[in-house]
């Protein structure tokens, strides 16, 4: 291998793009993964991607400002790619939170070891299922394949349009919100239908005091809908995360 300054600069840019992906991508950026492991993974994957892309070499910029701008642009590309998949996978958390609150079983809080944020049992269950489905679907392989395709199609050192990156981030955020609502919709609909039926029965037979068991009906209806739809919701979140690396 010709260890020259252009080759070293090309590898450094690929490594920065890889580091941005490792910092933000799902599974790879989990808090339980030690920082040294992530750094070593970024180094190994970055070298493999650089070699797989033909060991691109380019002359480093002359000025310090241009050098810092190129490094920041490569890091931003990796961060955007990882965040797109991470938001798609974390739609399972959002859907679980909506479903748990609507059914009345989302009040107990705990700390998610993967993200460090407060959550509850139902979102954690869906998120763990989604992570398992993502591993089974090869999300980690999709991330590395995205890196290789990106280095070939968008070589290191290419000009980055901030507006294009901003549009991609906003679009992926809006898509993640839409997916979360879609995944939670069956539980929301079941709970709303249960409340509507209880309200109708309360009007027809007020002497039965149906409102006293309304909370239990919401839990039963929402819990049944969650039991029936949780595997499919987790799989859809995992597929959305894998599809984010196809763009």
C-alpha positions in Angstrom: 0.0 0.0 0.0 1.4 3.4 -1.0 1.4 5.4 2.2 1.5 8.9 0.8 -0.1 12.1 2.1 -3.0 12.0 -0.5 -3.8 8.4 0.5 -3.6 9.3 4.2 -6.0 12.2 3.7 -8.4 10.1 1.7 -8.4 7.5 4.4 -8.9 10.2 7.1 -12.0 11.5 5.3 -13.5 8.0 5.0 -12.7 7.4 8.6 -14.5 10.6 9.6 -17.6 9.6 7.6 -17.5 6.2 9.3 -17.1 7.7 12.7 -20.1 9.9 12.1 -22.1 6.8 11.2 -20.9 4.8 14.2 -21.8 7.7 16.5 -25.4 8.0 15.2 -26.5 4.7 13.7 -28.8 2.4 15.6 -27.3 -0.6 17.4 -23.7 0.8 16.8 -24.4 3.9 18.9 -26.0 2.2 21.9 -24.8 3.5 25.2 -23.9 0.1 26.5 -21.3 -0.3 23.8 -18.0 1.1 25.3 -16.5 4.1 23.6 -13.2 2.3 22.9 -15.1 -0.5 21.1 -16.9 2.1 19.0 -13.6 3.8 18.2 -12.0 0.5 17.2 -15.0 -0.4 15.1 -14.9 2.9 13.3 -11.2 2.4 12.6 -11.6 -1.2 11.3 -14.7 -0.5 9.2 -13.3 2.8 7.9 -10.2 1.0 6.7 -12.2 -1.8 5.1 -14.5 0.7 3.3 -11.6 2.7 2.1 -9.9 -0.4 0.7 -13.2 -1.7 -0.7 -13.7 1.6 -2.5 -10.3 1.4 -4.2 -8.3 3.3 -1.7 -9.2 6.8 -2.9 -6.4 9.4 -2.5 -6.7 13.1 -2.9 -4.5 16.1 -2.1 -5.4 17.8 1.2 -6.6 21.4 1.1 -3.9 24.1 1.4 -5.6 26.2 4.1 -6.7 25.2 7.6 -10.2 26.5 7.1 -10.8 24.3 3.9 -9.3 21.3 5.8 -11.7 21.8 8.7 -14.6 22.3 6.4 -13.9 19.1 4.5 -13.6 17.1 7.7 -16.8 18.6 9.1 -18.6 17.8 5.8 -17.6 14.1 5.9 -18.6 13.8 9.5 -22.0 15.4 8.8 -22.6 13.0 5.9 -22.0 10.0 8.3 -24.2 11.6 11.0 -27.1 12.2 8.6 -27.0 8.6 7.3 -26.9 7.2 10.8 -29.6 9.5 12.2 -32.0 8.6 9.3 -31.9 4.9 10.3 -31.9 5.6 14.0 -35.0 7.7 13.9 -36.7 5.1 11.8 -35.9 2.4 14.3 -36.9 4.5 17.3 -40.3 4.9 15.8 -41.0 1.7 17.9 -40.3 3.8 21.0 -42.7 6.6 19.9 -45.4 4.1 18.9 -45.0 2.3 22.2 -45.3 5.5 24.2 -48.5 6.5 22.3 -50.0 3.1 22.8 -49.1 2.9 26.5 -50.5 6.3 27.3 -53.7 5.7 25.4 -54.3 2.4 27.2 -53.3 3.8 30.6 -50.3 1.6 31.1 -47.5 4.1 30.4 -47.2 5.9 33.7 -44.3 3.9 35.2 -41.0 5.3 34.0 -37.6 3.6 33.7 -34.3 4.5 32.1 -33.6 3.0 28.6 -30.0 1.6 28.8 -29.6 2.0 25.0 -30.5 5.7 24.7 -30.4 7.0 28.3 -33.8 8.5 28.1 -36.8 7.9 30.3 -39.3 5.4 29.0 -41.7 2.7 30.2 -42.2 -1.0 29.8 -44.3 -1.0 26.6 -42.0 1.3 24.5 -39.0 -0.7 25.8 -40.6 -4.0 24.7 -41.4 -2.7 21.2 -37.9 -1.2 20.9 -36.2 -4.4 21.9 -38.3 -6.4 19.4 -37.4 -3.8 16.7 -33.7 -4.1 17.6 -33.9 -7.9 17.3 -35.7 -7.6 14.0 -33.1 -5.1 12.8 -30.3 -7.5 13.6 -32.1 -10.3 11.9 -32.6 -8.1 8.8 -28.9 -7.3 8.7 -29.1 -3.6 9.5 -25.4 -3.5 10.4 -24.6 -5.0 7.0 -26.8 -2.4 5.3 -24.9 0.4 7.1 -21.5 -0.8 5.9 -22.9 -1.3 2.4 -24.3 2.3 2.5 -20.8 3.5 3.4 -19.2 1.7 0.5 -21.8 2.9 -2.0 -21.5 6.4 -0.7 -17.7 6.5 -1.0 -18.0 5.3 -4.6 -20.9 7.5 -5.6 -20.0 10.5 -3.5 -16.2 10.4 -3.2 -14.5 11.9 -0.1 -13.8 15.6 -0.4 -16.8 16.3 -2.6 -18.7 19.5 -2.1 -21.6 19.1 0.4 -24.7 21.2 0.0 -26.0 22.1 3.5 -29.5 22.8 2.2 -29.6 19.2 0.8 -28.6 17.7 4.1 -31.1 19.9 6.0 -33.9 18.7 3.7 -32.9 15.1 4.2 -32.9 15.5 8.0 -36.3 17.2 8.1 -37.8 14.7 5.7 -36.5 11.7 7.7 -37.8 13.3 10.9 -41.3 13.8 9.4 -41.3 10.3 8.0 -40.3 8.9 11.4 -43.2 10.7 13.1 -45.6 9.4 10.5 -44.4 5.8 10.9 -44.7 6.1 14.7 -48.4 7.2 14.4 -49.0 4.4 11.9 -47.6 1.8 14.2 -49.5 3.0 17.2 -52.8 3.4 15.3 -54.2 -0.1 16.0 -53.9 0.3 19.7 -55.3 3.9 19.6 -58.2 2.7 17.6 -58.9 -0.2 19.9 -58.9 2.1 23.0 -61.1 4.7 21.3 -63.5 2.0 20.2 -63.6 0.6 23.7 -64.3 4.1 25.2 -67.0 4.7 22.6 -68.8 1.4 23.4 -68.6 2.1 27.1 -70.0 5.5 26.6 -72.9 4.1 24.5 -73.6 1.5 27.1 -73.5 4.1 29.8 -76.1 6.2 28.0 -78.4 3.2 27.3 -78.1 1.7 30.8 -76.9 4.4 33.3 -78.0 2.3 36.3 -75.1 -0.1 35.5 -72.4 2.5 36.3 -70.3 1.4 33.3 -67.9 4.3 33.8 -66.4 2.6 36.8 -64.9 -0.1 34.6 -63.9 2.1 31.7 -60.3 2.2 32.8 -60.1 -1.6 32.8 -61.7 -1.8 29.4 -59.1 0.5 28.0 -56.3 -1.6 29.4 -57.8 -4.9 28.1 -58.6 -3.5 24.6 -55.3 -1.7 24.3 -53.3 -4.6 25.7 -55.0 -7.1 23.3 -54.4 -4.8 20.3 -50.7 -4.4 21.4 -50.3 -8.2 21.8 -51.6 -8.7 18.2 -49.7 -6.0 16.5 -46.4 -5.7 18.4 -44.4 -8.2 16.3 -45.6 -6.6 13.1 -44.9 -3.1 14.4 -41.3 -4.0 15.4 -40.7 -5.6 12.0 -42.0 -2.5 10.2 -39.7 -0.2 12.3 -36.7 -2.5 11.4 -37.6 -2.4 7.7 -37.9 1.4 7.8 -34.4 1.6 9.4 -33.0 -0.7 6.7 -34.7 1.3 4.0 -33.1 4.5 5.3 -29.7 3.1 4.2 -31.0 2.5 0.7 -31.5 6.1 -0.1 
